[in-house]
């Protein structure tokens, strides 16, 4: 374990990882003056928003520690109608500009061989990226040679992650979920690529939905990304961008002590509006706050259900595949009403 403020020398492999994260980025949409941030601000917030050692030097759960048995019981009481809604995108099996690695299903047996009545298949998926619903584990992102809570590149090898692996979540996630429906707040069907969400949007949504985000909550942000894709087709995220949170939202989320976040895109607005870093929201959440992330959820059905029931809070359950050493997992989060 390395002290969070102790300088370290970066080997070549870690420098290359850092280069991916901090590739220069020309901002598209300009943020309001009060939210203009630089890499210096991100460096400062890595320290200010840190949960390192909050739950001990060997902690690997991060902000999920905020979900207590009492909070789980409270979340269970939100189920009144017996209705469930999936938050997962149906597996994307067609190669596209935003899905270079489609989900693959290969049939191994089709039940037609004499004495072999079984239909059997094999799944293969490179789930990180912009197409497949998944959860990021805390070992997913390095920054200056370290992971959440001070673990280092030595804790991740070709054999997998020795610390912060997704298997730590094998008992599942069971908590109060809250949907922040930004397009509904702004009176539109979806946000456009590069359109950012700011802290004042979060305040405005709490007033609009009459809900208060607090400690131990799991907050989902709908941008309408999948509705736009279904209507207009896929687009090149790297070239065109993606709607999402501006990095200024991270301090707001830390103040509320949320346990986890998710969105129908990749959390970060892209371009990030901050020169020198592509994914500052991922950095501050995973690395500093120890906050796991749901990426590429399909929140269209959830948005419709919440509007129908006029209820923007729900029981959220999710069960990652408990792979020892895994950097995350594809999964199907479920909202219960």
C-alpha positions in Angstrom: 0.0 0.0 0.0 1.3 3.5 -0.9 0.3 6.6 1.0 -2.0 8.7 -1.1 0.3 11.7 -1.0 3.6 10.0 -1.5 5.2 10.6 -4.9 6.0 7.6 -7.1 8.1 7.0 -10.2 6.1 5.8 -13.1 7.3 2.8 -15.2 6.8 2.9 -18.9 3.7 0.7 -18.8 1.9 3.0 -16.4 3.0 6.1 -18.4 1.3 4.6 -21.4 -1.9 4.0 -19.4 -1.8 7.6 -18.2 -1.4 8.8 -21.7 -4.6 7.2 -22.8 -6.5 8.9 -20.0 -4.9 12.4 -20.4 -4.8 12.7 -24.2 -5.2 16.4 -25.1 -8.8 17.2 -25.8 -10.3 20.2 -27.5 -13.6 21.1 -25.8 -16.7 21.4 -27.9 -19.5 23.0 -25.9 -18.0 25.5 -23.5 -19.1 25.2 -19.8 -20.5 28.2 -17.9 -17.8 30.3 -16.5 -18.4 29.1 -12.9 -17.7 25.5 -14.1 -14.6 26.1 -16.1 -12.0 23.6 -14.9 -8.4 22.8 -15.7 -6.2 19.8 -15.1 -5.0 21.6 -12.0 -8.5 21.6 -10.6 -8.8 17.9 -11.4 -5.5 17.2 -9.5 -6.9 19.2 -6.5 -10.2 17.3 -6.5 -8.5 14.0 -6.7 -7.3 14.9 -3.2 -10.3 16.8 -1.9 -12.9 14.2 -3.0 -10.8 11.2 -1.9 -12.3 8.4 0.1 -8.9 6.7 0.5 -8.5 5.0 3.9 -12.0 6.2 4.9 -13.0 2.5 5.5 -9.4 1.3 6.2 -6.2 0.9 4.3 -7.2 -2.5 2.9 -10.7 -1.5 1.8 -11.8 -2.7 -1.7 -15.5 -1.8 -1.7 -15.2 1.9 -1.7 -18.4 3.9 -1.5 -20.5 0.7 -1.5 -19.7 0.7 2.2 -22.3 3.4 2.5 -25.1 0.9 1.7 -25.9 -0.4 5.2 -28.4 -3.1 6.2 -30.8 -0.3 7.3 -30.6 1.3 3.9 -31.3 -2.0 2.2 -34.4 -2.5 4.3 -35.5 1.1 3.4 -34.9 0.3 -0.3 -37.0 -2.9 -0.1 -40.0 -0.9 1.2 -40.1 1.0 -2.1 -41.5 -2.0 -3.8 -45.3 -1.5 -3.7 -46.6 -2.6 -7.1 -44.5 -5.7 -7.7 -43.2 -4.3 -11.0 -39.7 -4.8 -12.3 -37.9 -2.9 -15.1 -34.6 -3.9 -16.8 -31.9 -1.2 -17.0 -29.8 -3.2 -19.5 -29.5 -2.8 -23.3 -30.4 -5.9 -25.2 -27.1 -7.4 -26.2 -25.7 -5.5 -29.2 -24.7 -8.2 -31.7 -24.2 -6.0 -34.8 -20.9 -4.3 -35.5 -21.2 -0.5 -35.7 -19.1 2.6 -35.3 -19.9 2.8 -31.6 -19.7 -1.0 -31.2 -16.4 -2.3 -32.8 -16.6 -5.5 -30.6 -20.2 -6.8 -30.8 -21.5 -9.3 -28.4 -21.0 -12.8 -29.9 -23.3 -15.8 -29.4 -22.0 -19.1 -31.0 -24.2 -22.1 -31.0 -22.3 -25.2 -30.0 -25.2 -27.7 -30.2 -28.7 -27.3 -31.5 -30.3 -30.5 -30.2 -30.4 -32.4 -33.4 -27.7 -35.0 -32.8 -29.0 -38.4 -31.8 -28.8 -38.8 -28.1 -27.9 -35.1 -27.6 -31.2 -33.2 -27.0 -29.5 -30.1 -25.7 -29.2 -26.6 -27.2 -25.9 -25.1 -26.1 -24.2 -21.9 -26.8 -21.1 -19.8 -25.9 -21.0 -16.1 -25.2 -18.1 -13.8 -25.8 -18.1 -10.0 -25.1 -15.5 -7.3 -24.8 -17.8 -5.3 -22.6 -15.8 -2.1 -21.7 -16.5 0.7 -24.2 -19.7 2.4 -25.4 -22.1 -0.4 -26.4 -22.6 -3.0 -23.7 -24.3 -2.5 -20.3 -21.7 -3.2 -17.7 -20.2 -2.2 -14.3 -16.7 -0.8 -13.9 -14.8 -2.2 -11.0 -12.4 -0.1 -9.0 -9.4 -1.7 -10.6 -10.5 -0.4 -14.0 -8.6 2.9 -14.0 -5.1 3.9 -13.1 -4.0 7.5 -12.4 -0.3 8.2 -11.9 0.4 4.6 -11.2 -2.3 4.1 -8.6 -5.8 2.7 -8.2 -8.4 3.6 -5.6 -7.1 3.5 -2.0 -3.5 3.5 -3.1 -3.2 0.1 -4.7 -0.7 0.2 -7.6 0.0 -1.3 -11.1 1.6 -4.2 -9.3 -1.9 -5.3 -8.1 -3.0 -5.8 -11.7 -1.2 -8.4 -13.9 -1.8 -10.4 -17.0 -3.6 -12.9 -14.7 -6.1 -10.3 -13.5 -6.5 -7.9 -10.6 -5.3 -9.0 -7.1 -7.1 -6.1 -5.5 -10.4 -4.2 -6.2 -11.7 -7.0 -8.4 -15.3 -7.3 -9.4 -15.6 -10.6 -7.4 -15.7 -8.4 -4.3 -19.3 -7.6 -5.3 -20.4 -11.2 -5.5 -23.1 -10.7 -2.8 -24.8 -8.3 -5.2 -26.0 -4.7 -5.0 -29.3 -3.9 -3.3 -30.1 -0.2 -2.6 -32.3 2.7 -3.3 -31.9 3.9 -6.9 -32.8 7.3 -8.2 -33.3 8.4 -11.8 -32.2 11.8 -12.9 -34.0 12.3 -16.3 -32.1 15.3 -17.8 -33.9 15.4 -21.2 -37.3 15.4 -19.4 -36.0 18.3 -17.2 -34.9 20.2 -20.4 -38.1 19.4 -22.3 -36.5 17.3 -25.1 -36.3 13.7 -26.2 -32.6 13.4 -25.7 -29.3 15.3 -25.1 -27.1 15.8 -28.1 -23.5 14.5 -28.3 -21.3 16.7 -26.3 -24.2 18.2 -24.3 -23.2 18.4 -20.6 -25.0 18.0 -17.3 -24.0 20.5 -14.6 -24.6 20.6 -10.8 -27.5 23.1 -11.2 -29.3 20.4 -13.3 -29.1 18.0 -10.4 -30.5 20.7 -8.0 -33.3 21.5 -10.5 -34.1 17.8 -10.9 -34.5 17.3 -7.2 -37.1 20.1 -7.2 -38.8 18.9 -10.3 -39.0 15.2 -9.1 -39.5 16.0 -5.5 -36.7 13.7 -4.5 -33.6 14.2 -2.4 -30.4 12.3 -3.3 -28.5 11.2 -0.2 -26.1 8.9 1.4 -25.9 5.4 0.1 -28.1 6.1 -3.0 -27.3 4.8 -6.5 -28.0 7.5 -9.0 -28.7 6.9 -12.7 -28.5 9.7 -15.3 -30.6 9.4 -18.4 -29.3 11.4 -21.4 -31.5 9.7 -24.0 -28.5 8.3 -25.8 -30.2 5.1 -26.8 -33.4 6.9 -27.9 -31.2 9.1 -30.2 -29.3 6.1 -31.5 -32.5 4.2 -32.3 -33.9 7.2 -34.1 -30.8 8.4 -36.0 -28.4 5.5 -36.0 -25.0 5.0 -34.3 -22.3 7.7 -34.3 -18.6 7.8 -33.7 -18.2 8.7 -30.1 -14.6 9.7 -30.4 -15.3 12.1 -33.3 -18.8 13.4 -32.4 -18.9 13.1 -28.6 -21.3 11.8 -26.1 -23.7 13.5 -23.6 -22.8 13.1 -20.0 -21.8 14.7 -16.7 -19.4 17.6 -16.5 -16.6 17.0 -13.9 -18.0 19.8 -11.7 -20.8 17.3 -10.8 -18.4 15.1 -8.9 -18.1 17.4 -5.9 -21.9 17.5 -5.7 -22.1 13.7 -5.7 -19.4 13.5 -3.0 -21.2 16.0 -0.8 -24.3 13.8 -1.1 -22.2 10.7 -0.3 -23.7 8.6 -3.1 -22.7 4.9 -3.2 -22.7 4.4 -6.9 -23.7 6.0 -10.2 -24.7 4.9 -13.7 -25.9 6.3 -17.0 -27.1 5.3 -20.4 -23.8 6.5 -21.9 -20.3 6.6 -20.4 -20.9 9.0 -17.5 -18.4 11.6 -18.8 -19.5 14.3 -21.3 -17.3 13.9 -24.3 -15.4 16.1 -25.2 -14.8 16.6 -21.5 -14.5 20.4 -21.8 -11.2 20.1 -19.8 -8.0 20.3 -21.8 -5.6 17.4 -21.1 -8.1 14.8 -19.9 -10.8 12.7 -21.6 -12.6 11.1 -18.7 -12.3 13.3 -15.6 -15.6 12.0 -14.2 -14.4 8.4 -14.4 -11.2 9.4 -12.7 -12.8 11.2 -9.8 -15.4 8.6 -9.2 -13.4 5.4 -9.6 -10.0 6.5 -8.5 -10.7 9.2 -5.8 -14.2 8.4 -4.5 -14.1 4.6 -4.9 -17.5 4.8 -6.7 -18.3 1.9 -9.0 -20.0 2.9 -12.3 -22.8 1.4 -14.4 -22.1 2.3 -18.1 -24.3 2.0 -21.2 -27.5 1.2 -19.3 -30.7 1.5 -21.3 -32.8 3.8 -19.2 -35.7 4.4 -21.7 -38.1 1.9 -20.0 -37.1 3.1 -16.6 -37.8 6.7 -17.5 -41.2 5.8 -18.8 -42.0 3.7 -15.7 -40.9 6.5 -13.3 -43.0 9.0 -15.2 -46.0 6.7 -15.2 -45.8 6.0 -11.5 -44.6 9.6 -10.7 -41.9 7.9 -8.6 -38.3 8.6 -9.3 -36.9 6.3 -6.6 -36.9 2.5 -6.7 -35.2 -0.6 -5.4 -32.1 -1.3 -7.5 -30.7 -4.8 -7.6 -27.7 -5.9 -9.7 -25.5 -9.1 -9.7 -22.1 -8.8 -11.4 -20.5 -12.0 -12.5 -18.0 -12.8 -9.7 -14.9 -13.2 -11.7 -11.8 -13.3 -9.5 -9.5 -10.6 -10.9 -12.2 -9.1 -13.2 -12.1 -5.4 -14.1 -15.9 -5.3 -14.3 -18.8 -7.3 -15.6 -21.7 -7.2 -18.1 -24.9 -7.4 -16.2 -28.7 -6.6 -16.1 -29.6 -4.1 -13.3 -33.2 -4.3 -12.3 -35.4 -1.5 -10.9 -38.3 -2.6 -8.6 -41.5 -0.6 -8.0 
